[in-house]
Amino acid sequence: MPLFRQHQRIPRLPVGQPQPMSRIRHKLTAVSSDYTMVQRDDTVRILASGITVVAPAASAVRGRQFVIGCEVGSATLSTAGGTIATSANFAFAASYETLVIISDGTNYFAG
């Protein structure tokens, strides 16, 4: 058996062609009233103040990352199970704040 494998030529994509990574799609949800996130949400934009967004239970989405952006002054992010960075909820206090949360299977931590 040979010590090294023979090199295989890797095909190159022609210039101007979309790269494979460009096929990734993210689900963007804009909300202006109370909203309960679903597992397939990736990014949630909060467009109205005083509303509550509820993230899925951390145990149901182990390893998942969610991005929540608040375009208005005040809104609350809570979870259906677990904590967010050791707190029961997260309060957005300023316009255009963004929070990234990642589930470890028990709780969410801020990324």
N, C-alpha and C positions, 0 to 999 in steps of 0.2 A: 504494500500500500504506500502510495507516495506521501512524503512528509507534508507537502503543501498542496492545497487545492489549486487547480488552474484558475486564473483570474477570469471572471465573467464580465463581459462588457455591459455596463449599465446604460440603457437607452436614455438619451437626452431629449427633453421636450423642445420643440421648435420655439424660437423667440416669439413672444406675443401670444402664446397659448396659455390658457389658465393652468396654474399649478394645482396639484392635487389638494393642497390645503385650502384652496379657495372654495371648495365644495362644502366646507363646514358651515352649518347654519345655526344661528342662535335664536331662541324664541324670546322676543321682546314684548312685554306686556305693559301697556300704559293704563294706569288706574286713576279714577277720580272719585271713587267711593270705596268703602271697606272691601277688602279683597283677601281671599284665602288662596295662597299659592298652591300650585299643583307640582308634581315631581318634574314635569317637562318644562317648567319655567326656567329660564336662565337669567334674564334680566327683567327687573320690574322698575318702572318709572312712576313715581308718585307725583300726580299733577294737581292735587287739591290738599289743602291743609286740614288738620283735625281728623284724618282718617287713620285706620289701623290696618296694617298688612300682616297676615299670619303666615309664617313659613311652615312647611311640612314638619312633622315630627322628625327629629334628628336621627332616630333609629331607623326610619324608613328610607333615608337618603344618604346612607354612609358613604363618605368620599365625595359627595356632590358639593359644588360651589354655586352660590347664588350671588348676584350683584343687585343691590337695591339702591336706587338713586332717588333722592327727594328734591324736587325742583321748587318746592314751596317751603315756607318757614317751619311748620310743625306737623309731624306725623309720628306714628308709633309702629315699630316692628316688634311682633311677638312671635312665639312659636307654639305649635300644637303639641310639642313634647320636647323637653330639654331646655337648656338655657342658652343665652346669647352672650358669650364672653363673661360668664358667671353671673349674669343678671337675667331676671325674668323677661325683660323687654329692652328695647333700645329706642330712645327718643331722639328723633331728628330735630335739631334746634335751629338750624340755619338753612337758608336756601342753597341748593346745589350741593348738598352733602351726599356722599356715596359711601355705602358700607358693603364690604364683601364678606360673606359668611361661608364657612366650610364645615360640614358635618363630620364628626369623628365617630358617629354611630350612637353616641349618647347625648352629646351637646353640640352646639355650634361654637366655633371660635372665629374671631375676626381676623381676616387675612390682609 
